[in-house]
Amino acid sequence: MHRAPDGEAEPAGLLDGRDAVGRRAVCGCGWRGPLWARVATLAEHDAERRRVHANPGPYGDAPDDVKNALRREWADYVGPAASEDWSES
């Protein structure tokens, strides 16, 4: 069981972001983009090959450059008309 930052036990079934093996963009229609693999060392980092060295923390937050790349992959998939409605969070 993992503990939230405030010390409270988190509900069963939640994953710890530090256990993530990578990230990928997904769409509600079922489309899944390529995996951006998490690598163990900075020497292995290669954004061109979607290999990222980053410490995601307990909530799995991706670095901003990876978030932006995932958004671009999704936008390329849905096309310009649909991606115009994308709101930055």
N, C-alpha and C positions, 0 to 999 in steps of 0.2 A: 504494500500500500504506500502511496506517495502522500506527502503532506504539502498542503498549499503554503504560500509564503507566510500566511498568518498563523500557521501551525495546525490548522484544522485538517482533519483527514479528508481527502478527496474521495468522491464516490467511486465505487468499483467500476471498472470498465474504461476509465479515462486513461489515456496514454501520456507518458512523460515525453516531452519534446526532445529531451536529451537522448532518447532511444531511437529517434527517427533515423532512417537510412538514407533519406532524401526527400525531395519534394517534387510535385508535378502539378500542372494546371489541370483542372477538370471542369466539365460543363454539365449542367443539369440534363442534357440530352444523352449523356453517356460517354461523350468524347473524353479522352484522356491524353494529355500531352506527354512528351518524353520525360523520363525521370532525370532530375538533377540530383546526382548521387552525392552524398556526403562523404568526404574523404578525411582521413585521420590527421594529415599533416599539411602544412602550408605548401610544402614542396610538391604535393600532389594536386594542388588547386589549379584548375584549368577551366575557366568559364566557357571557352570556345567548345570544350568537350562536355560541358554540363557537369563538371566535377567541382564541388564547392567545399572549401574548408571553412567552417563557421561553428561557433558555439551557440546552438539555438536556444538554450535555456529551457526551463521546465514547460513553457507553453509553446515551444516549437517555432518561435518567431524567426522568419527568414530574414537575412540581411536585405536592406533596401534594394540593392542591385539585383538580387535574385527575385524579389517580389516584382520588380519592374519587368524583368525578363519573362516571368511567368504570365504577367498581364499581357505583354506583347504577343506571346505565343497564343494565348486565348483570343486576343483581338484579331490576330491573323486567321484564326480558325473561324470566328463568327463573321468576320468581314467588317468593312467600315461602317455600314449603316447601324448594325447592332452595337458595335463598340463605342459609337458616339454617345450612347446613353450611360456608359460606364462612369460611375462616380468614385472618386478616390476616397479611400477610408483613412 
